[in-house]
Amino acid sequence: MDLKIETELEEDGRWIAEVINLAGVLVYGQSQEDAVAKVKALALRVVADQIEHGERSPELDHVAFLAA
């Protein structure tokens, strides 16, 4: 599973990071690195929740984060 991360600097100075292929996985951070770390953690929680609830196969061969 390849998870693509997009980042953008907001006008107020905060960074936003989003995993574009997981709905609702979007976070703000004080720096680009902070936002990326937070969005990775959230994405892994979402995937784990999907597996736990039978929405995704537990047979994942890999999870990779890619810059979009």
N, C-alpha and C positions, 0 to 999 in steps of 0.2 A: 504494500500500500504506500503510494507516494503522496505526501501531503504538501501542497504548495502554499508557501507563506508569502504574502504581500505586505510590505510596510510602507508607511507614508508619514511624513512630518506634517502635523496639523498647524494651523496658523497660531495657536496658543502655545506652541513649543512642545506639546506632547507628541509622542509617537503612537501610531495605531498599527497593530499587526493583526492580520486575518488569515486563517487557513481557508482558502477559497473553495475547497471541495468538501468542507464540513459546515453545514448551515449553522449560523449563530456563533461560530468560534471566532471571536473578535475581542481584542483587549487593548487597553491603553497602557503605556509605560513612560517613565521619565526619560529614557533613552531608547535608541533603537534596540540595543542589546537586551534591555529590560523587557521591552514589549515582545521581542522574539522568545525570550525565555518563558514569559507568562503564557504566550499563545501555544507554545509547545506543550506545556504542562496541562493546559485546558484541553487541547486536542487529544492528548493521551487519556484524560479522564472521560471525555466524550466517547472515544472508541471503546474503552473498557466498559462503560455503561451500556453501549450498544451491544457488546458481546454478552454481557450479563443478562440483558433483556431479550436475547435472541434476535436482535435486529441486524446483527453482523456475524458472520462465521467466525468461530474461535480459531480457525485454521489459518491464521495470518502467517505468511512466510517471512515478512519483513515490514517494518515501518520506517520510512525515510522522509525527512523534511527537506524540501527543495525551495530555493529562493525563486520567486516568480518574476 
